[in-house]
Amino acid sequence: MAQIDECRTCVFWRGLEGIDSSYGRCRRYPPTTVLQFSGGGDWIKISTKQGNPETFGAAWCGEFKKLET
């Protein structure tokens, strides 16, 4: 079985709770702005959030680069 290179061992990934974190942010690309819509009844709230994508440490992608230790 092939080994999968996980986010937690990638140079672009930063754990939210330190090096042993299971949740963090991918810093491969610049921060993005995400529109969020919520509402009910007669009102709609539109807000924006800017930041890097949040991922689980066990996730993976095609942009992996091994973290040098």
Protein Blocks (a to p, Z undefined) as FASTA:
>chain_A
ZZdddfklcfkbccfebjkbcbdcdfkbccddddddddehjbccdddddddddddfkbcc
fkbccddZZ
